[in-house]
Amino acid sequence: MKCYNCGAELSEVSFCTNCKRDVTLYKKIICTSNRLYNDGLEKAQVRDLSGAVKSLRQSLRLNKENIDARNLLGLVYFEMGETAQALGEWVISSNYREEGNMASEYIGMIQDNHAELDMLKRSVKDYNIALESCRQGNKDLAMIRLKKLVSANGRFVKAYQLLALLYMDLSQYDKAEREISRALSIDKTNTLSLRYLRMIQENADAAENDRHSIFKSDEEPIRKIVDNELIIQPAGVRENRYGSVGTVFNILIGIVLGLAAMYFLVLPTRIVSVREESRQEIALLQESLDKKNADYDALQQNLNEVNAERQRLAEELAGYTGEEGTLADIDRLLDAAGIYLAGGDMASVGEELWDIKESIDPDKMSESCSGLYDSLLAAVSPYLADTTYNAAYGAYNQADYENSALLFEKAYFYNPNNGDAIYFAAVSYSNAGDKIKAKEIYEFIVDTYPGTYIEAMSTQALNQLEGLGG
């Protein structure tokens, strides 16, 4: 461990033996960062990738130069299919330390394997197209593209999640559970995957409970003894009886006596019994009705919750394609990174970064994308700042003010310390007739460079524009 002030090796004492600075708190911070790195390593080994990302990010917040933590975070992102974030972490790591850094080897491996790099870029493009198809209501096309994507890139967790979401929308919960299980096999503790799995299981159970079972009851056959023999008569079959008149008369007398006995002895008791049975049956029916009403209310509430969750998921899905939620910036950053890694023209990389800056605010990017953007800009700016400024000055001398204005702005973009570039950009806009743009830049110079000669000239120019009604 080295001293943060002088760079000397630290000993076990609580101060630097070289510059005498107190390093007690510094040591605690570095040790905590290393402990969080170890925790992230343990979680990554058991495929708790989300937990590993959280621990490694906390480690880097404490020590942004923890190379091991940053390289491991890139590997975790790469395993989850987040190629842009992985490249961002490795580029930042290689900028902190070039010699003996595994990040350079990781970048070189991707650079040497053009087929793998093309597949990863194509995966991001396919995912973005699938998102756009979902937004436009073309869910079938989105599912076809996502199936093709996961067959080519089996580590893209977000693709599995989106495919499961589409299956849930079609109430195909078995297929949705299969896709989300694949996502969980990559990242076992992904919060979004676990929430989708819970929703799938709850909706599948509710659908299963709505199915009606059909019960069949068979009538029992009639068993009776005739002449000391057991006779089994099928149910529903009536026995034909034949006999003499005396037999019929005896039967009629028996029926009359039986009815009389029933009326005086059995019937009152039976009436009471039937009333009690009816009361109990009514009570059971009422209890069953109350239970069914409660079940219906619970199902209705569950349906409302599912509809609300589906609406929220639809809004979340639409948010992926919004200004701050889309992955279009990742695609463009990957193009710029691919040109840079392939040793392409620096001007092409610079133009790509300028286009990204014009359409997307870099401050609204994710931390990894912003880091990749800043790293690429820092790499190409020394090569482009002077050449762009000279080209702008040449166009200015030839009175090509529209072209010079844009070139001076780019020169200031590559070198924010060149105040002359932004000043001449304002002058060029003014000469080209765009007074509004010129006034905007003059006001920026007055606020940004107080007490300088370009601030004084900008103030004078503003007064002239206001005097002309500009």
C-alpha positions in Angstrom: 0.0 0.0 0.0 1.4 3.4 -1.0 0.9 6.8 0.6 -1.8 8.9 -1.2 0.3 12.0 -0.7 3.9 11.1 -1.6 3.5 7.6 -3.1 5.9 6.0 -0.6 5.3 2.5 0.7 3.4 2.5 4.0 4.4 0.6 7.0 2.3 -0.8 9.9 2.3 2.6 11.7 -0.6 5.0 11.4 1.4 7.7 9.5 3.6 7.9 6.5 7.3 7.5 7.4 8.2 9.7 4.4 5.9 12.7 4.5 4.5 12.2 8.1 0.8 12.3 6.9 -1.8 10.5 9.0 -3.0 7.6 6.9 -5.2 5.8 9.5 -8.5 6.6 7.7 -6.9 6.0 4.3 -5.8 2.5 5.3 -9.3 1.8 6.6 -10.8 2.9 3.2 -8.4 0.8 1.2 -8.9 -2.2 3.4 -12.7 -1.9 3.2 -12.4 -1.6 -0.6 -10.3 -4.8 -0.7 -12.8 -6.6 1.6 -15.7 -5.6 -0.7 -13.7 -6.9 -3.6 -13.2 -10.2 -1.9 -17.0 -10.3 -1.1 -17.7 -9.6 -4.8 -15.3 -12.4 -5.8 -17.0 -14.9 -3.5 -20.5 -13.9 -4.9 -19.3 -14.2 -8.5 -18.0 -17.7 -7.8 -21.4 -18.9 -6.8 -23.1 -16.9 -9.7 -24.6 -14.3 -7.4 -23.8 -11.8 -10.2 -26.1 -9.0 -9.1 -24.7 -9.2 -5.5 -21.2 -9.2 -7.0 -21.9 -6.1 -9.0 -23.2 -4.3 -5.9 -20.2 -5.2 -3.8 -17.7 -4.3 -6.6 -19.4 -1.0 -7.2 -19.1 -0.2 -3.5 -15.5 -1.2 -3.6 -14.8 1.2 -6.5 -16.6 4.0 -4.8 -14.1 3.8 -2.0 -11.1 3.2 -4.2 -11.6 3.9 -7.9 -8.1 2.7 -8.7 -8.8 -0.8 -7.4 -7.8 -2.5 -10.6 -8.7 -6.0 -9.5 -12.2 -4.9 -8.5 -12.7 -3.0 -11.8 -11.5 -5.9 -13.9 -13.7 -8.4 -12.1 -16.7 -6.0 -12.5 -16.0 -6.0 -16.2 -15.9 -9.8 -16.3 -19.3 -10.0 -14.4 -20.9 -7.5 -16.8 -19.5 -9.6 -19.7 -21.0 -12.8 -18.2 -24.4 -11.1 -17.9 -24.2 -10.1 -21.6 -23.6 -6.4 -20.8 -20.7 -5.9 -23.3 -20.7 -2.1 -23.3 -20.4 -1.9 -19.5 -17.7 -4.5 -19.5 -15.6 -2.6 -22.2 -16.2 0.6 -20.2 -14.7 -0.8 -17.0 -11.7 -2.4 -18.9 -11.0 0.8 -20.8 -11.0 2.8 -17.5 -8.8 0.2 -15.8 -6.3 0.3 -18.7 -6.1 4.1 -18.4 -5.3 3.8 -14.7 -2.5 1.2 -15.3 -1.3 0.0 -18.7 1.6 -2.3 -17.7 0.7 -5.7 -16.3 -3.1 -5.1 -16.5 -5.4 -8.0 -17.4 -7.9 -5.4 -18.8 -5.6 -4.9 -21.8 -5.6 -8.7 -22.4 -9.4 -8.8 -22.2 -9.8 -6.0 -24.7 -7.2 -7.7 -26.9 -9.1 -11.0 -26.8 -12.3 -9.2 -28.0 -10.3 -7.3 -30.6 -8.7 -10.4 -32.0 -12.0 -12.3 -32.1 -13.9 -10.3 -34.7 -16.7 -12.8 -34.9 -17.3 -12.6 -31.2 -17.3 -8.8 -31.3 -19.7 -8.7 -34.2 -22.0 -11.2 -32.4 -22.0 -9.0 -29.3 -22.8 -5.9 -31.3 -25.5 -7.7 -33.2 -27.0 -8.9 -29.9 -27.4 -5.3 -28.7 -28.9 -4.2 -32.0 -31.3 -7.1 -32.0 -32.3 -6.4 -28.4 -33.0 -2.7 -29.3 -35.0 -3.7 -32.4 -37.0 -6.1 -30.2 -37.7 -3.3 -27.7 -38.9 -1.1 -30.6 -41.1 -3.8 -31.9 -42.7 -4.2 -28.5 -43.3 -0.5 -28.3 -45.0 -0.6 -31.7 -47.1 -3.7 -30.8 -45.3 -6.1 -33.0 -44.8 -8.7 -30.2 -44.6 -11.7 -32.5 -41.6 -10.1 -34.4 -40.0 -9.2 -31.1 -40.3 -12.8 -29.8 -38.8 -14.2 -33.0 -35.8 -11.8 -32.8 -35.3 -12.5 -29.1 -35.3 -16.3 -29.6 -32.7 -15.8 -32.3 -30.7 -13.5 -30.0 -30.6 -15.9 -27.0 -29.7 -18.8 -29.3 -26.6 -16.9 -30.5 -25.8 -15.2 -27.1 -26.9 -17.4 -24.2 -25.6 -15.0 -21.6 -27.9 -12.0 -22.3 -29.9 -11.8 -19.1 -32.1 -8.8 -20.3 -33.1 -10.7 -23.4 -34.3 -13.7 -21.3 -36.3 -11.3 -19.1 -37.9 -9.5 -22.0 -38.8 -12.8 -23.7 -40.4 -14.1 -20.4 -42.3 -10.8 -20.1 -43.8 -11.4 -23.6 -44.7 -15.0 -22.7 -46.4 -13.7 -19.6 -48.4 -11.2 -21.7 -49.7 -14.2 -23.7 -50.5 -16.2 -20.5 -47.9 -18.9 -21.5 -46.6 -19.2 -18.0 -44.7 -22.5 -18.5 -42.6 -20.9 -21.3 -42.2 -17.7 -19.3 -40.9 -19.8 -16.3 -38.5 -21.6 -18.6 -36.9 -18.4 -19.9 -36.7 -16.7 -16.5 -35.1 -19.9 -15.1 -32.4 -19.6 -17.8 -31.8 -16.0 -16.7 -31.6 -17.1 -13.1 -29.1 -19.8 -14.0 -26.8 -17.0 -15.1 -27.5 -14.6 -12.3 -29.2 -16.4 -9.4 -30.1 -13.3 -7.3 -31.3 -10.9 -10.1 -34.1 -8.9 -8.4 -36.1 -8.4 -11.6 -35.8 -12.1 -12.6 -37.0 -13.1 -9.1 -39.9 -10.7 -9.3 -40.9 -12.1 -12.7 -40.7 -15.7 -11.3 -43.0 -14.8 -8.4 -45.5 -13.2 -10.8 -45.4 -16.3 -13.1 -46.0 -18.7 -10.2 -48.8 -16.6 -8.7 -50.6 -16.2 -12.1 -50.1 -19.9 -13.0 -51.6 -21.0 -9.6 -54.6 -18.6 -10.1 -55.2 -20.1 -13.6 -55.0 -23.6 -12.2 -57.6 -22.9 -9.5 -60.1 -21.5 -12.0 -60.4 -24.9 -13.7 -63.4 -26.9 -12.8 -63.1 -30.6 -11.8 -65.8 -33.1 -13.0 -66.8 -35.7 -10.5 -68.8 -38.8 -11.4 -70.9 -40.8 -9.0 -71.8 -44.3 -9.8 -75.0 -45.8 -8.4 -74.5 -48.8 -6.2 -76.1 -52.0 -7.4 -79.0 -53.5 -5.3 -78.2 -56.5 -3.2 -81.0 -58.7 -1.8 -81.5 -62.3 -0.6 -84.2 -64.5 -2.2 -84.6 -68.1 -1.1 -81.4 -68.1 0.7 -79.5 -66.8 -2.4 -77.8 -63.5 -2.9 -79.2 -61.6 -5.8 -77.3 -58.6 -7.2 -79.6 -56.3 -9.3 -78.0 -53.6 -11.4 -78.9 -50.0 -10.5 -81.8 -48.5 -12.4 -83.3 -51.9 -13.3 -86.7 -52.6 -11.9 -87.8 -56.0 -11.0 -90.9 -57.3 -12.6 -93.2 -58.9 -10.1 -95.9 -61.4 -10.9 -98.2 -63.0 -8.3 -101.7 -64.1 -7.5 -104.6 -61.9 -6.3 -104.0 -62.9 -2.7 -100.4 -61.8 -2.9 -101.5 -58.5 -4.3 -104.1 -58.1 -1.5 -101.6 -58.9 1.2 -99.3 -56.3 -0.3 -102.0 -53.7 -0.3 -102.8 -54.4 3.4 -99.1 -54.2 4.2 -98.9 -50.9 2.4 -101.9 -49.5 4.3 -100.4 -50.6 7.6 -97.1 -49.3 6.7 -98.5 -45.9 5.7 -100.4 -45.7 9.0 -97.3 -46.6 11.0 -95.3 -44.1 9.0 -98.0 -41.4 9.5 -98.3 -41.8 13.3 -94.8 -43.0 14.2 -92.2 -42.4 11.6 -93.4 -39.3 9.8 -93.2 -36.7 12.6 -89.7 -37.9 13.5 -88.7 -37.9 9.9 -90.1 -34.4 9.3 -88.0 -33.1 12.2 -85.0 -34.9 10.9 -85.5 -33.5 7.4 -85.9 -30.0 8.7 -82.7 -30.4 10.7 -80.9 -31.8 7.6 -82.3 -29.0 5.5 -81.2 -26.4 8.0 -77.7 -27.9 8.1 -77.6 -28.1 4.4 -78.7 -24.5 4.0 -76.0 -23.5 6.5 -73.4 -25.5 4.6 -74.5 -23.9 1.3 -74.4 -20.5 2.9 -70.9 -21.1 4.2 -69.8 -22.4 0.8 -71.4 -19.4 -0.9 -69.6 -17.0 1.6 -66.3 -18.9 0.9 -66.9 -18.6 -2.9 -67.7 -14.9 -2.5 -64.5 -14.4 -0.5 -62.5 -16.4 -3.1 -64.1 -14.3 -5.9 -63.1 -11.1 -4.1 -59.6 -12.4 -3.6 -59.4 -13.4 -7.3 -60.8 -10.0 -8.3 -58.2 -8.2 -6.1 -55.5 -10.4 -7.5 -56.7 -9.6 -11.0 -56.6 -5.9 -10.3 -53.1 -6.3 -8.9 -52.0 -8.3 -12.0 -53.5 -5.6 -14.3 -51.8 -2.9 -12.3 -48.5 -4.8 -12.5 -49.0 -5.4 -16.2 -49.6 -1.7 -16.7 -46.5 -0.9 -14.7 -44.5 -3.4 -16.7 -45.8 -1.9 -19.9 -44.7 1.5 -18.8 -41.3 0.1 -17.8 -41.0 -1.6 -21.1 -41.9 1.7 -22.9 -39.3 3.4 -20.7 -36.5 1.3 -22.2 -37.0 3.1 -25.5 -37.2 6.6 -23.9 -34.6 9.3 -23.9 -33.0 8.1 -20.7 -33.9 4.4 -20.8 -32.9 3.3 -24.4 -29.7 1.4 -25.2 -29.2 3.3 -28.4 -26.2 5.2 -26.8 -24.6 1.8 -26.0 -24.9 0.8 -29.7 -23.2 4.0 -30.8 -20.6 3.8 -28.2 -19.8 0.3 -29.2 -19.3 1.5 -32.8 -16.9 4.1 -31.7 -15.1 1.7 -29.4 -14.9 -0.8 -32.2 -13.3 1.8 -34.6 -10.8 2.7 -31.8 -9.9 -0.8 -30.9 -9.4 -1.8 -34.5 -6.9 1.1 -34.9 -9.2 3.1 -37.2 -9.1 6.7 -38.1 -9.1 9.0 -35.0 -11.2 11.5 -36.9 -14.0 8.9 -37.4 -14.0 8.2 -33.6 -14.1 11.9 -32.9 -17.0 12.4 -35.3 -18.9 9.6 -33.6 -18.3 11.1 -30.2 -19.4 14.5 -31.5 -22.7 13.0 -32.9 -23.4 11.3 -29.6 -22.8 14.5 -27.7 -25.1 16.4 -30.0 -28.0 13.9 -29.6 -27.5 12.6 -26.0 -26.4 14.3 -22.9 -23.3 12.4 -21.6 -24.2 13.3 -18.0 -27.4 11.3 -18.4 -25.6 8.1 -19.4 -25.0 5.3 -17.0 -21.7 5.3 -15.1 -20.1 2.7 -17.3 -21.2 4.3 -20.6 -20.1 7.7 -19.4 -16.7 6.2 -18.4 -16.3 4.6 -21.8 -17.3 7.9 -23.5 -14.9 10.0 -21.5 -12.1 7.5 -22.0 -12.5 7.5 -25.8 -12.7 11.3 -25.9 -9.6 11.6 -23.8 -7.8 9.2 -26.2 -8.6 11.0 -29.4 -8.7 14.6 -28.3 -4.9 15.2 -28.4 -4.9 14.1 -32.0 -7.9 16.1 -33.2 -7.8 19.4 -31.1 -5.1 21.2 -33.1 -6.0 19.9 -36.5 -9.6 20.9 -36.1 -8.7 24.3 -34.8 -6.4 24.9 -37.8 -9.0 23.8 -40.2 -11.6 26.1 -38.6 -9.1 29.0 -38.7 -8.5 28.3 -42.5 -12.3 28.3 -43.2 -12.6 31.5 -41.2 -9.9 33.3 -43.2 -11.8 32.2 -46.4 -15.0 33.8 -45.0 -16.6 30.3 -44.9 -18.3 31.3 -41.6 -20.9 28.5 -41.4 -18.2 25.8 -41.7 -15.8 27.6 -39.5 -18.4 28.0 -36.7 -19.0 24.3 -36.6 -15.3 23.5 -36.7 -14.4 26.0 -33.9 -17.2 24.3 -31.8 -15.6 20.9 -32.4 -12.2 22.2 -31.6 -13.5 23.5 -28.3 -15.2 20.1 -27.7 -11.8 18.4 -28.1 -10.0 21.0 -26.0 -12.2 22.8 -23.5 -9.2 24.9 -22.4 -9.0 26.6 -25.8 -11.1 29.7 -25.1 -10.2 31.2 -28.5 -12.0 28.4 -30.3 -15.3 29.0 -28.6 -14.9 32.8 -29.0 -14.2 32.5 -32.8 -17.2 30.1 -33.0 -19.4 32.9 -31.7 -17.8 35.4 -34.1 -18.4 33.0 -37.0 -22.0 32.5 -36.1 -22.5 36.3 -35.9 -20.8 36.8 -39.4 -23.0 33.9 -40.8 -26.1 35.8 -39.6 -27.1 33.4 -36.8 -27.3 36.1 -34.1 -29.2 33.9 -31.7 -26.5 31.2 -31.6 -23.8 33.9 -31.4 -25.5 35.6 -28.5 -25.9 32.2 -26.7 -22.1 31.5 -27.0 -21.1 35.0 -26.0 -23.2 34.7 -22.8 -21.5 31.3 -22.2 -18.1 33.0 -22.5 -19.0 35.8 -20.1 -20.2 33.3 -17.5 -17.3 30.8 -18.0 -14.2 33.1 -18.5 -14.7 36.1 -16.2 -11.8 38.6 -16.2 -10.3 37.4 -19.5 -9.8 39.3 -22.8 -12.3 37.1 -24.6 -14.9 37.9 -21.8 -14.3 41.6 -22.5 -14.7 41.2 -26.3 -17.8 39.0 -25.8 -19.4 41.7 -23.6 -18.7 44.3 -26.2 -20.2 42.0 -28.9 -23.3 41.4 -26.8 -23.8 45.2 -26.4 -23.5 45.6 -30.1 -26.0 42.8 -30.7 -28.5 44.3 -28.2 -28.0 47.7 -29.8 -28.9 46.2 -33.2 -31.9 44.5 -31.6 -30.3 41.1 -31.8 
